[in-house]
Amino acid sequence: MMKQFIVATGLLLIIALGVVVVLPRRDRVASADSSSLHRPINLQFDSETYPNREIPCPAQPDLSEIEGETVVCGILTVSEDYGKPEGNHVELVYAILRSTSLAPAGDPVVYLHGGPGSAEMRQLAQLTERFESLRRTRDVIVFDQRGTGYSNNRLACDVEYATQQDDARGGLDALSNGSEGNNEVAVNMLLYQVCLDRFEAIGTDLTQYNTLNNARDVVTLIEALGYTEFNLYGFSYGTQVALEVMRRYPEQLRSVILDSVAPAHIKLYENLGQPNVEALLSLFYFCEVDPDCQKAYPDLQERFVALLDKLDEQPITTVDGRSISSAEVVAALRQSDIRPGLGGFFPLMIWELEQGETTTLDTILNNQLPPTVSADFDPVALRYTDLELSADAELFIESALALRRQARELEKTADSFLNRGEAQIVLDEMGTSAASRFDLAFHEAMNAQPFDQRLELNEAYLALPLQEPTVDTVRAFVTDNFQGVYANQLLAIADSMDEEDVVDLTTIIFGKARDYAYLFAVQLALRVYVCQEHVPFNSVDGAFDAFDQLIIPQVGTGKRVTVQNLLLSCALFPTGQEVATFHEPVKSDIPTLVLLGSADTQTAISWGMDSAENLANSQVVLFPETGHGAIRYSQCAKDIGAAFLNNPSQPVNTTCTQALLPVFVLPPE
């Protein structure tokens, strides 16, 4: 069945078996039937059963915020099992990002983070900036879902993780059967069991950490905070929670934004290679409808498939002796979900590789593309580039632009001093050894990366001691994983280290610091959710079959092991606990905006379209050169989301997405 969606250009793109055509489309939007949107939620909210209290924010808000006024944090205590209110309780840690309007709308936006298992309250400072457009008219509520982040009072295993790693690594050979490359998988499997034993000992009911209870938590939180109507913004796994709220608690739900959709009715883990393929198909389509690109690179999809097959049979050998196979090409393509602007270089890269040249590929793999914009660049200056100005006008404008440059520099300097001051406070608390400074700088650099990249960085960092590291090993770790200012900072510290400092660093990595346990906790909670809700609905055999059937199978190769390790680990966790309706498509007439990124390699475009087919009052927008989480990539996505929330029954204006279309680099001739 073909999937349909509105492209950024206002056209309808249909992708079916790799064939792309264009049709006009404007029939997605219908008037909202609000008669069913204002009935009270009959959950019998009881402030004694579900106490709510204000707390100091566990993470620091942005420097521009005033804690307790513009940002208010709290803990809502809810039942672990809503059917047993006298039983265990879960503490949900939340923050209200107050609207910047003097007369805000009464219906807040509840943000549902991705995962499952991840959390975003740790990034409170970034969230205040991310939701600036939405906060112009209404409050934004963020919270860590049950069992994640700061809301994991009954699903925490930090101490066990920190103190039992040595024992886990001591049993490494037995667990890995002598197979190199499975070290971290084996260690984590043993640690998962340690944590599961702890949860059993304290009486945690793992089956209550699921999407249905997350949906119930949303409406309980809304009731506790005194709102009578609300909106949802779901991102990635958060779209799954949002869809369940739409299905089960629609009464006071005014509108919904689904960003990077991961619906439960799709076999997500069997089809985890599909997003990579669709991201490429989208790029090939954008080249095909660009006259210059199409002329320079005709039949790009067929040529790319042929290129990967050829590289599998006969890799390119470079002048320095490196072997370039399809794996290196796929590694370059993966970065399209991380750095917007890279897609414009892919056709040139393909063209060069066909001739045995690796210049563009090497530049991409070395993190040197796309080129960065000069720090001195001021987009306001573009307004006056081609204008004939009088002497007086030119004087005023040049003076104003100079003042703008000075103001930006002063603001950057001020922020730099504040950040250095905050970092120094931490350093003062943890000591000033080279190992401690490296550890602090690493986590600062890691936490600035997208979520999936943080997972990869953390796994690589935890594996560092297994290599019996030296100073050179630490330097290589930095250059392999970072670029720019973060790489320079880490290398400067590494250069000051001696072999004793490296030993201290390995001790820190194996130590009790909660930061190291955080991403392990993400993987742990991920399995609690995925295993009980998506297994046996998804299976390893089904995943391998789906990977083999991809239009471009090499593109999904890197995810095979990820899926295999995830699903096989479910042997330790509860499985098959979802209710019968969980994997049925959600049908709703609640006004819904679906945001999709053409370069998203984590959730497929077709998944969002498939969900939208069942949402009678939905609009769908595809953002070019946009990866996972459209709101994180452009002001255009933020403004479209804000415009929709202001008037959910009207079509959104997608004109701004035109500027996101890739600019393709043509061959030299």
N, C-alpha and C positions, 0 to 999 in steps of 0.2 A: 504494500500500500504506500502511495506517495505521501510525503509530508509537505505541508505548505506553511510558509511564513513570510511576513512582510520584511523586506530587506531595508537597510538604512536609506536606500534611494527612493523608498516608497513603492517599490515593485515587489511582486511576489516571486520568490525563488522556489523552484520545486526540484528536489534532489531525489532521484530514484535510481538505485543501482549505479550511481556515479554519473548519471546523465543530468545535465543542468539546463533548464529552460526558464524563460521569463514571461510572466503574464501580469496584467494589471490586477490590482486587488484593493477593495475598499469596503468590504462588507462585514468586517469583524466587530464593529462597534454597535452596540444597541443601547437604548436608554435603560438606565438602572430601574429595576422594580424595587423600590425601597420599602414596600409594605411589609416585607418579611425581615427587615434589617434592624428593627428596633424593639423586638420582643426581649424581655429581661432574661438573663442567663439564670436558669433555675438550678443553681448548684448549692443553694443554702449556705452561703458563705458565713463563716463563724470566726470572728476575730480571736476568740479564745482557742479554738481548734487550730487556727492558722495564724499565729502571732506574727506581727510585722514590726520591725524596729529600724530606726535609722542608725547607721554606723559610719565611721570614717571610711573613705574610699580605700579599698585594699590596693589599688594601683593609682599612681599619680595622674590626675587629669592634665590636659594641656595647660601650659603656663598662662594662657589667657583666661582660664576658667577660675571661678571662685567656688571652692568646695563648700557645700552647704547652701549655696545660693543658685549658681548656674548649673551645678552638677550636684545631685543628691544621691547618696548611696544607702543601701539598706539590705536587710536580710528578711525574707519571708520564709517561715517554717511551714512546710506542707507534709502531708502523709506520704511515706514511702509507698504504701498501698492504700489508695483512696477508699478501698473497701474495709480497711481496718484503721480507722482514725486514732485508735488507742495504741497502735503499734509504733514501729520505728518512724522517725521523721527525717526529712531532707531539708537542708538549709539552702534556699535559693538566694544567691548574692546578685543584686541588681543595681543599676544606676539609672537615674532619670536625668537625661540631658535636656535641661529646660529650654523652651523656645526662646529665641531672641526677639520675638515679637512682643510688643506691649499689650496686644490683644490676641493671644494665641487661640487657635481652634481648640475645642474641648475634646477632640478625639486624637489621642497620641498615636504614634507609630511604634509598634513593638518589633524590635529587630531580632531575628532568629538566626543565630550563627551557624556556620557549617560544621562538618564533621562526618558522621557522628563521633563524638569524643573530644573534639577540639573545643576551645572556648576563647572569648575575645575580651573579657573584662581586663585581662592583663594589658591590653592595648587601648586602655581608656583614652589616652591622649590622642591616638590616631583616630579613634571613633568620633571624637568631637569634631575633627576636621572633616571626616568622611561624610558626616550627616549635616554639614553646615547648611546645605540647600533645604533639607527637610525641616530643619529647626527654625527657619525663617517664619514658619506658620504654625508649628505644633511641637509638642514635646516628643522626644525619642526615648524609648525605654529599651535598655539592653540588659541582658542577664545571662549568666552561665547556666546552661541546662543541667538538669540533675545528673550527678555523677561526673561532672566535668569542671575544670578550672577551680574556681573558688567554691563551687557548689558540690564538692565531692566529700562531704564530711563522712559519708558511709561507704565511699568507694575510693578511699585514699590508701595508698600503699607506699608512701614515700620512704618511711623508715626502713621497711623491709627491703625496698629496692636499693637503698643506699648501703645498708649494712650486710646484705647477703650476696652482693655481686661477686665477692671473692670466692664464696662457696660455689656459686653458679659457674664461674669461670674455671674453678677447680674441676668440675665435672664436665668440662667442655668436650674432651676427647670422646667420652662415652656417649654424649648426646649427639655429637656431630658425626659419629661413626668414622672419624678420621677424614671426613670430607672438608677440604678447605673451602672457604667462601660462605659456609653456613654458620660461622661462629656466633654472630649476633642473633641469628634466628634461634639457635640452640639455647643460648643464654637467656633470651627473652622467654622462650617456652618454659624453662625451669622457673623463671621469676614470675611468670603468669600463674603457675601452679602455687607458688608461695603466696601470692596475693589472694588467689581463690581460697586457699586454706584459711587465710586471715578473715576473709569476708564470711566464710562459714562459721568461724569461731565467734564473731561478733553478731551473727544473726542477720547479716545483710541479705535481702531477697533480690538477687540479680534480675529476676524476671520482671521486676517493677521499674527497671531502667530501660524504658522503651519510648517509642515515638508517641504512642497514645497517651502516656502519662505526661510527656512533654507538652502535648497539646492541652491537656487538662491543666497543667501548670500555668500556661499562658492566661487562660481565662480566670484562674484563681488569683494570679498576680494583678490582673486588671481590676477584679473585684476589690482586692485588698487596698489598691491605690485609689479607689473611689471613682474611677472613670466609668461612664455608662455606654460609651461607644469607642471603638478602636479600629486601627488599621494594622496590617501586618507587612513587614518586609522580610521575606525569607531569602537566604543566600545558601546555595548548594544544598547540603542536607537540611538546612533550615526551610527550604521549599517543601520538603517532605512533611515537616511539622506543620507548616502553614496549610498545606493541602488537607491534613487531618483536622485542623481547626475548622476549615471550610466545610468538611464533611460532617463533623460531630457537634460543633458549637458555632453555628452561623449567625445566631440571633442578633448579636450586637456588633458583628463584624461589618464595617463600612466598605472597605476595599482592601485589595491584596496586591503586592508586588512580588513576583517570583523572579529571582535573579540567578541564572545558571541552574537550571531545573534538574533535580534528581528524584523523579517520582518512584514510589514503591511498586507501581504496577509494571515497571520495566525491570528486567533482570540485569541490574546495574553492574554487578561484579562479573558476570559472564561476558558482558559487552563493554568492558572497560577499555578496550582498544578502539571502539567506535568513535569517541570524541577526537582522537588524533587523526583518524581518516577524514572525518567531516571537516576538521579545521583545514586540512590540505585541500579538499574539494572546494571549499569556499574560496581559498586563495587562488586556485586555478580558475574558478569562475570570475573573480574580480579581474584577473589578467585577461580572460577571454572577452570581457565586455569593455576593456580599455583598448581602444584602437591601436595605440602605439605598442602596448605590451603584446597584444594578440599578433600583430605583424612581426614583432621581433622574436616571439616565442610561441609559434603555433603548435597546437596539439600537445600542450605542456603535460597534461596528465599521462597520456600514453608514453611520452618520452621519459617521464619520471619513473614510471613503472619499469620500463625497459632498462633505465639506468641502474635502478636498484638490483634488478636481476643480474645485470652484467657485473656489477661490483661484487655480488655474492659469489659469482663464478671466478672472476678475475679482478681482485682489488687493485687499486692504483698504488704504485710504489713511488713515493716522493723522493726528491733529491737527497733528503736527509735520512732515507731508509724507512720512513713510516709506511705502514700499510693502511690504505683508506678503503674500507668496505662500506656496505650499506649501514652498518651500525653507527659509523661516524657521521654520516649524512643525517640519519634519524636523530642523533644527539643534537645536531644543529637545529633541526626543525622543532624539537621540543621547546626551544627557547622562545618560540613565538608566543607562548602563554605567559612569558615573563617580561619581555621587552617589546612594547609597541613600536612599530616602525621597521621591524626586522623583515616582515613579509615582503616588502618591496625589493629585497636583495635575493630572495629565493630563486626566482627565474634565472637571474644571472648566475647564481651558484650552480644551478642545474646545467645551464649552457656551458659553463667552464668545465664541469666534471665530465661532460660528454666528450670533451677534447683532452681529458687527462690533466686538467689544470685545477689546482686546489686553493687558489688565492683567496677567493671570497669565503669558501668553507673554513679555511684556517683563520681568517679574520673574525668570523662569527664564533668559532670555537674558542678563540682567545678573548672573547667578550669585548671586541673592539667595534662591533656594529650593533645597532645603528649608531651613527656619530652623535655625540652629545651636543646639546645646544649650549652656546657660550653663556657663561654666567652673566655677562654684560648685556645679553640680548633683552630688549624691552619690546614686547609685541605692540605696545601703544605707538612706538615710533613708525610702525608700518603704515599707519594712517596717513602719514605725511611724506612718504617716500617719493611718490610721483606727482606731488602737488607743486604748482608754481606759487611760492610764498612771497609776500612783501617783506621788506627788511624788518619792519616792526613785528610782523607775525612770526618770522623766523627767529627773532631775538627772544620773544616770549616762549616759543615752543622749545628752543634749544635750552633755555634756562630751566624750563619745567622738567625736561627730560634729564638734565644734569642733576636736578634736585631729587628726582625719582631714583636715579642710580645711587646717589649718596644715601638716601633713606633706606634702600634695600641693603646696602652694605652695612649701615648702622644696625639694622634689624638682625642681619646675619651675625654680626659681631656680638650683639647682645645675647642672642640665642646661644651662640657658641660659648660665651662665658657662663651662662646659666647652666648649660649642659655639662660643662667642665666642672662647675661647682657641685652639681648633683653627683657626677661621677667621683669627684674627690671625696664626697661624704661617704660613698660606698667604700672607696679605697681605704679611707681612714678606719672604717669599721672592720674591714677584712684583712688589712695588712698591705704592705707595699712590695712584697716579693715579686720578682719577675713572673713567676708562675701565676700568682693571684691576678696580676695586671693583665696577663694574657687571657686568663679565664674570663675576666670581666669584659675585656674588649671583644672576645669571641661571642659572648652572649649578646652584647650590644649589636654586633654585626648580624648575628643569626636572627635576632628578633625583628630586624628591619626587613627581612625577606618574606615573600609570600608563604602561606602556611605549608604547602606541600614541599617547598624547598627547605623550610625549617626542619621538617621531619628528616629529609635526606642529610642535611648538615649535622643534625644531632646524632644520627646513626653513625656517620663518618667520624664524628668527634669521639663517641663512646668506643669506637673500634681502634682509635689511635694507640692506646696502650698495648693492644694486642700485637702491634708491630715492633715492640721493644724500641720505642722512638729515640732518636737522637735530635740534636738541634737541626740538622739537615732535614730530617723527617718532618719536624714541625714546620719548617719553612716550606717544604713541598706541600704539606697539607693546606697551608694558607694560599699558595699560588694556584692550587688545583680548585679551590672553592670560593675565592673572593677576588674582587677587582677594585680598582679605584681607591678611595680614601680608606675603606675598611682593610683592604689588603696592605696598604702602606702602614697603617697603624699597627696591624698585627706583625708585619715583618720587622718593624722597628723594635717591637718588644722581643721578638724571637732573636734578633741580632744581639740583644743584651743578655740573652740566657746562656748558661753553661749547662753541662750535662747534669749537674745536681739540680738545677732548676727544672730540667725536663722530668727528672724523677719526681720532684715535688708536683709538677703538673699532672702526672699520671695518678698520683695520690689524690689530688683534688677531683679528678674525673671519676675515680672510684669512691669518692667520699659521700658525705651525707647531704650535700647541698641540694635543696629542693629544686633548683633550676634544672638539674640533670634528670630528676625524676619526672619533670613536667611532661616532656614529650613521650616518655615511656607511659605515663598515665594516659596520654592521648591514645596511644596504641592499645592500651588495656581497655579503656572505655569503648574504643572503636569496636573491639571484639565483643564486648558485652552486648552492644546494640546490634551489630551486623549478624553475629552468629544466631541470635534468637529470632531475628526478624527476616533475614535473607538467606538462611540455610534451613532446609534443603532446597528452597526456591532457586538458589544459585548453587552450582556444583563445580568442582574442579574439571570434571570431564566436559561439562557443558561449556565452561570457559575456554578450554583448549579447542573445542570444536568451533566456537565463535571466533577465536583468534585466527584459526586456519581459514575461515571463510571471509575474512576481511578483504575488501577490494585491493588494498595495498597491505598485505600481511606483515611486511617488515616494520611498518610504522608502529605496530602494537607489540613488537617483540619485547621491549623493555618492561612491559606491564605483566607479562606472563608469570614471572617469578613472584611479583608482588601479589597477584591474585592467588597464586598457588599457596604461598606462605600464609596469607590471610585466611583462606578457606580451610586449609588443613589444620590451622591452630584452633578451629572451632571444635575440634575433638575434646578440648578441655572445657568448653563453655556450654551453657544451655542453648539448645537449638530448637527450632520449630515452635516457638512460643507465641507467634503473632496470631491475632484473631482472624477469622475466616475472611473478613472483608478487606484486610489490610492491603492485599495485592490487587484489589479491584480499582480501576480508574476512578478518580474523584470527579463527580459531576456537580456543577454549581453555576448559579447565575449571578454570583457576587462579582462586581466590577473588578477585573484583574488585569494587571499589566505584566507581560512576560518579557524579560530582558535577556537577550542571548548574545554571546560574544563569538565572532567568527573564528577567533584564534584560541578558543577555549579547548584545552586538551584534557579536561577533567570531567566535564559534563557535555554530552553531545547536543548539538543543535536540534536533532530530531527528537530527543527526549522532551525538550520544551514544547516543540510543535505538537507532539503526541498528547501532552497534557492539555494544551490549549484547545485541542479538538473537542474536549469534554467540558470546557468552560465557556458557556454560551455568551458571556458578556466580557470577552477578553480581547486585548490588543497585544500584538507581538511585534517587537522591534529587534532587529539584528544589527549589532554594532560592529563595523569592520575593525580589524586590527585591535581587537579587544579580547582579552583572555578571561580567566575564571573570575567572575564577579564584576559585572559591567560598571557598577558604581565606583569601583576602585581604580578605574582606568581613565575616565574622562569627566570633565565638567558637564559635557553633553548628557551623559547618562544620569548624572545627579539632577540636572535641571529637568529632564524629561520625567524622572520619577517624582520630583516636587510638583510639576505641572499636573501630572495625573492625580496625585493626592488632593490637590486643590479642587479638581473637578473630574471625578472618576468616570462620569457618564459621557464625557466628550472625547473625541479623538485627540491623541497627542500629536504635537507638531514635531516631526522627526528631521526637520531641515538641517539641524546642526550635525547630524551624523554624516552628511556629505563630506565634511572636512576630515573625517576619519578614514576615508578610503585610502588604500595603500598607494604610494607613489613609487612606481616600478623603475628600477635602474636598468637602462638598456645596455646592450653589448657595445663595445668600443666602436664598431663600424656603423 
